[in-house]
Amino acid sequence: MTTANSFGNPPFRTVPMHPRVELASAAALPTEFGNFRIHVFTSDKDDREQVAIVHGDVFGVESVATRIHSECLTGDVMGSLRCDCRKQLELGLRQIATMPCGLLLYLRQEGRGIGLANKVRAYKLQEEGLDTVDANIALGFRDDERDYGIAVGMLRTLGVRSVRLMTNNPDKVAQLRRYGLQVTERVAHAIPPGVHNRGYLETKARRSGHIIEVTAPPPSPAQHETPLEGA
C-alpha cells in the first residue's frame, strides 16, 4: 500500500484529476523586476487564459521557487490598499528574479474565486460591518472558492518536478499535494499591514488559517475613522 511521504504528499490512489492544460503562446517578458518569459495556457475547465511568468530554466528541476498568485484587479492594477495583493505580486516577482530559476503563476480567480462583481459586493458588506469571510458567506459563497488544480497542470506542462511554495496559505500547500504535486517547503510570503488592510490581514490569520502575524500597532482614529477590509 502506498503511503504519504514525510512532506504530507498524498498516496497516488487518492489523487484527483486536474484540468488538462495546453500551452497557447510564450515570449520574452522584460519587466522592472527582472527578465522573464511569459507563458499563456488554456484548459478544458473554462475559457480563461492562465499565465506563468518564468525566470530561468525550470524544466526537470526539483524544488522550484514558486508563487501562485490569484488575480486581483483592484489591487494588482489599481493599487487598492484594501488588500496586500499588489505588494505580494511585486515581492514574488522581485524575489524570483534573483534566483537561478523560479516562476509565478497568475491565476484568473478574482476575489478568491467569486468574481469581480461579487468581490465589490463583498466590499460593500464589509463597509457595513462584516469581515471578509462573513461577507463572502452572506453572498452565498464559501470563505474561499479557489481551486489550484489548474496550477498543477501548468507546472507539469512546464516540466516542474516539485516546488518550494511561496505562500502564507496552508490550503494552497494542501491542494497542490492533494493533486499529487510534491511541495518540498513552504516559504513565508508576508507583507506588513497598513492602515486600510489591517483588519483584512487579521481576518485571514484568525479565520482563514493564514500563517501571518499582524504585529504593527493599530491605526489611531485620527488616521482613519472607518477601517476597510479587502476581499
Backbone torsions as a table, in degrees:
resi	resn	phi	psi	omega
1	MET	NA	132.2	-179.8
2	THR	-81.2	135.6	-178.7
3	THR	-120.9	165.3	178.9
4	ALA	-68.8	147.5	179.1
5	ASN	-84.8	-174.3	-172.4
6	SER	-67.4	-17.3	178.5
7	PHE	-94.5	7.0	176.0
8	GLY	82.8	12.8	177.8
9	ASN	-69.3	140.7	-169.7
10	PRO	-74.9	155.4	171.9
11	PRO	-63.0	149.5	-173.3
12	PHE	-56.2	-38.6	-173.5
13	ARG	-68.1	-13.1	-179.8
14	THR	-99.1	0.0	-172.4
15	VAL	-77.1	122.3	176.2
16	PRO	-77.2	164.8	177.5
17	MET	-79.8	133.9	173.5
18	HIS	-93.6	161.1	178.0
19	PRO	-57.3	147.9	175.4
20	ARG	-82.8	127.6	-177.0
21	VAL	-116.9	156.2	175.4
22	GLU	-133.6	141.4	175.5
23	LEU	-78.5	118.8	-176.7
24	ALA	-91.8	-36.1	-178.7
25	SER	-165.4	161.3	178.7
26	ALA	-156.7	148.4	179.6
27	ALA	-164.0	166.5	175.2
28	ALA	-68.8	145.5	179.7
29	LEU	-139.9	88.6	173.2
30	PRO	-73.0	135.7	-179.0
31	THR	-134.5	172.4	176.4
32	GLU	-67.0	-15.2	-178.8
33	PHE	-95.1	-19.4	-178.0
34	GLY	153.6	-179.0	-179.7
35	ASN	-96.0	128.7	-177.3
36	PHE	-133.3	175.1	163.8
37	ARG	-118.3	137.8	178.0
38	ILE	-101.2	130.2	177.5
39	HIS	-118.9	128.9	178.9
40	VAL	-109.1	130.2	-177.0
41	PHE	-117.0	148.4	167.0
42	THR	-116.5	163.7	-179.1
43	SER	-144.3	169.8	176.3
44	ASP	-87.7	6.2	-179.9
45	LYS	-82.5	-45.2	-179.4
46	ASP	-160.0	-172.6	-177.5
47	ASP	-96.7	13.7	179.1
48	ARG	-79.1	140.4	175.4
49	GLU	-92.3	129.0	-179.1
50	GLN	-106.6	154.0	-171.1
51	VAL	-127.0	139.1	169.6
52	ALA	-120.1	127.6	175.6
53	ILE	-105.3	113.2	-168.3
54	VAL	-116.3	133.6	175.3
55	HIS	-115.3	125.4	179.6
56	GLY	76.5	-168.4	-177.5
57	ASP	-100.8	111.0	-177.2
58	VAL	-100.8	-6.7	-174.3
59	PHE	-65.8	125.0	178.0
60	GLY	76.4	7.7	-175.2
61	VAL	-90.8	142.1	175.0
62	GLU	-91.5	152.1	173.4
63	SER	52.5	48.9	179.2
64	VAL	-73.3	129.2	175.5
65	ALA	-61.1	121.6	-171.6
66	THR	-137.1	131.3	171.5
67	ARG	-115.6	126.8	174.0
68	ILE	-105.5	114.0	-172.9
69	HIS	-117.5	126.1	177.9
70	SER	-90.2	137.6	-178.3
71	GLU	-50.1	136.9	174.9
72	CYS	-145.4	92.9	-177.1
73	LEU	-58.1	-45.6	-176.1
74	THR	-65.0	-37.5	179.7
75	GLY	-86.2	-55.2	-174.0
76	ASP	-62.6	-40.3	-174.4
77	VAL	-98.8	-47.4	-173.8
78	MET	-88.0	-11.1	-179.8
79	GLY	73.6	29.4	179.4
80	SER	-56.2	140.5	177.1
81	LEU	-94.6	2.9	-179.4
82	ARG	-74.4	-16.8	-179.1
83	CYS	-136.5	-179.5	178.1
84	ASP	-111.4	17.7	-169.7
85	CYS	-63.9	-48.0	-177.5
86	ARG	-62.9	-41.4	179.7
87	LYS	-66.8	-35.5	175.9
88	GLN	-65.9	-41.4	178.5
89	LEU	-61.7	-49.0	-178.5
90	GLU	-65.0	-41.1	178.7
91	LEU	-62.1	-43.1	179.3
92	GLY	-60.5	-48.0	-179.9
93	LEU	-64.0	-42.4	-178.1
94	ARG	-63.4	-43.7	-179.0
95	GLN	-69.5	-42.6	-179.0
96	ILE	-62.8	-35.8	-178.7
97	ALA	-65.5	-18.9	-180.0
98	THR	-89.0	-7.6	-174.8
99	MET	-97.2	160.2	176.5
100	PRO	-57.3	-38.4	175.3
101	CYS	-156.7	157.4	179.4
102	GLY	174.0	173.9	-178.6
103	LEU	-156.4	157.2	173.9
104	LEU	-125.5	124.2	174.4
105	LEU	-93.9	126.9	178.9
106	TYR	-107.4	103.9	-174.0
107	LEU	-97.4	140.3	-177.7
108	ARG	-84.2	72.1	-178.3
109	GLN	-129.2	60.5	-176.5
110	GLU	-55.9	138.9	175.1
111	GLY	62.4	40.2	-176.0
112	ARG	55.5	34.9	172.9
113	GLY	94.5	2.9	-177.3
114	ILE	-101.0	-5.8	177.6
115	GLY	92.1	163.0	-173.6
116	LEU	-67.5	-46.7	-178.1
117	ALA	-60.1	-44.0	179.4
118	ASN	-69.1	-32.4	176.7
119	LYS	-63.0	-42.0	179.1
120	VAL	-68.5	-34.8	173.3
121	ARG	-61.5	-39.1	177.0
122	ALA	-65.0	-37.5	174.8
123	TYR	-55.6	-45.6	-178.6
124	LYS	-61.2	-42.6	178.4
125	LEU	-64.7	-33.5	177.9
126	GLN	-68.5	-35.7	175.9
127	GLU	-64.6	-23.9	179.1
128	GLU	-90.8	0.2	172.0
129	GLY	122.0	-10.5	178.9
130	LEU	-80.0	152.5	171.6
131	ASP	-85.4	177.9	-172.9
132	THR	-65.1	-31.9	177.8
133	VAL	-70.8	-51.1	-178.3
134	ASP	-64.9	-31.0	177.4
135	ALA	-64.1	-44.8	177.2
136	ASN	-61.7	-43.4	-179.0
137	ILE	-64.5	-39.2	178.9
138	ALA	-62.8	-27.3	178.2
139	LEU	-87.1	0.7	177.1
140	GLY	94.2	13.8	-179.5
141	PHE	-111.2	166.4	169.0
142	ARG	-76.9	168.6	176.1
143	ASP	-51.8	-42.5	-176.2
144	ASP	-143.3	117.2	-177.6
145	GLU	-96.9	6.4	-174.7
146	ARG	-75.0	150.0	175.3
147	ASP	-131.6	134.5	-174.4
148	TYR	-105.4	16.3	177.2
149	GLY	-60.2	-39.5	-179.2
150	ILE	-65.7	-30.5	176.6
151	ALA	-62.6	-39.9	178.7
152	VAL	-64.3	-42.0	176.6
153	GLY	-60.2	-41.1	178.7
154	MET	-65.7	-44.4	-179.5
155	LEU	-62.9	-41.0	179.8
156	ARG	-68.3	-37.2	177.5
157	THR	-64.7	-33.7	177.4
158	LEU	-78.4	-5.6	178.0
159	GLY	83.0	16.5	179.2
160	VAL	-76.1	129.1	-176.2
161	ARG	-91.1	-35.4	177.3
162	SER	-159.6	164.7	-173.5
163	VAL	-133.2	152.1	162.6
164	ARG	-101.7	108.0	-168.6
165	LEU	-90.2	122.9	179.9
166	MET	-88.0	97.3	-174.7
167	THR	-161.8	156.0	169.8
168	ASN	-106.5	2.4	-172.1
169	ASN	-105.2	105.5	-179.1
170	PRO	-60.7	-24.6	-179.8
171	ASP	-65.6	-32.6	176.7
172	LYS	-63.4	-45.3	178.3
173	VAL	-60.1	-47.4	-177.6
174	ALA	-62.4	-41.4	-178.7
175	GLN	-67.8	-42.5	178.0
176	LEU	-60.0	-43.3	178.8
177	ARG	-66.1	-36.4	179.0
178	ARG	-64.0	-33.1	177.0
179	TYR	-84.6	4.9	172.3
180	GLY	93.2	7.4	178.5
181	LEU	-91.2	135.4	-179.9
182	GLN	-79.0	125.9	173.1
183	VAL	-108.1	111.2	-174.6
184	THR	-84.5	-20.9	-177.9
185	GLU	-163.5	145.0	169.0
186	ARG	-101.8	126.3	-179.5
187	VAL	-107.3	123.5	-178.6
188	ALA	-58.6	144.3	-176.2
189	HIS	-140.5	54.1	-171.8
190	ALA	-88.8	145.9	176.2
191	ILE	-117.6	131.9	178.3
192	PRO	-59.2	143.5	-178.8
193	PRO	-71.0	154.0	173.8
194	GLY	-117.2	-178.6	-178.3
195	VAL	-59.8	-42.8	-171.9
196	HIS	-86.7	-22.0	-175.1
197	ASN	-112.0	8.5	-178.9
198	ARG	-57.6	-50.6	-179.1
199	GLY	-62.2	-37.9	177.6
200	TYR	-60.1	-47.1	-179.7
201	LEU	-68.4	-37.7	177.0
202	GLU	-62.8	-40.0	178.4
203	THR	-66.5	-40.2	177.3
204	LYS	-59.0	-40.8	-179.6
205	ALA	-72.9	-45.9	-171.5
206	ARG	-77.9	-37.5	-171.7
207	ARG	-112.2	-24.3	-177.4
208	SER	-107.7	0.5	173.6
209	GLY	77.5	14.9	178.3
210	HIS	-70.6	142.7	-175.3
211	ILE	-91.9	81.3	178.8
212	ILE	-139.9	154.2	176.3
213	GLU	-117.7	124.2	177.6
214	VAL	-101.5	92.1	-168.6
215	THR	-105.2	-16.3	-178.0
216	ALA	-67.8	151.7	-179.4
217	PRO	-63.9	146.3	-179.8
218	PRO	-67.1	153.7	179.5
219	PRO	-68.8	150.6	177.2
220	SER	-80.4	155.8	178.1
221	PRO	-56.1	-30.9	-180.0
222	ALA	-66.7	-30.2	-179.7
223	GLN	-76.2	-37.2	-174.4
224	HIS	-160.9	111.4	-172.8
225	GLU	-76.5	-30.3	-177.2
226	THR	-128.6	95.6	-179.8
227	PRO	-59.6	142.3	179.6
228	LEU	-111.5	154.1	175.7
229	GLU	-125.1	146.2	175.7
230	GLY	-93.7	168.6	178.2
231	ALA	-94.7	NA	NA
